[in-house]
Amino acid sequence: MNSNLMDMKVECESIYDSFAEAMPYGVKSIKTKKVMEDFQNYMNEKFSIFSVGEFEELSQLYIKDKSFNSSLDEKKMGLGEFIGQAILYWF
């Protein structure tokens, strides 16, 4: 795996860890809002085309696609659903 992909993987894991830490506070918390801001900045920095509509579509991937979010659930049960709901709430 090249270093750019490794860097992205590490950055994503860090964001997912932050979401996991925010879960006990709920989707509407200031802690979750901060993680969402970091997530939005990361996505816009890496892909630079993310609009509100694209984030809403992404939320459905986290909520409905069990194969996509199963690795997140291994990190913390319900993490994929939480991220999807946070995207919907904050966008």
Protein Blocks (a to p, Z undefined) as FASTA:
>chain_A
ZZklmmmmmmmmmmmmmmmmmmmnojkbmklmmmmmmmmmmmmmmnopacfklmmmmmmm
mmmmmmlmmmmmmmpghklmmmmmmmmmmZZ
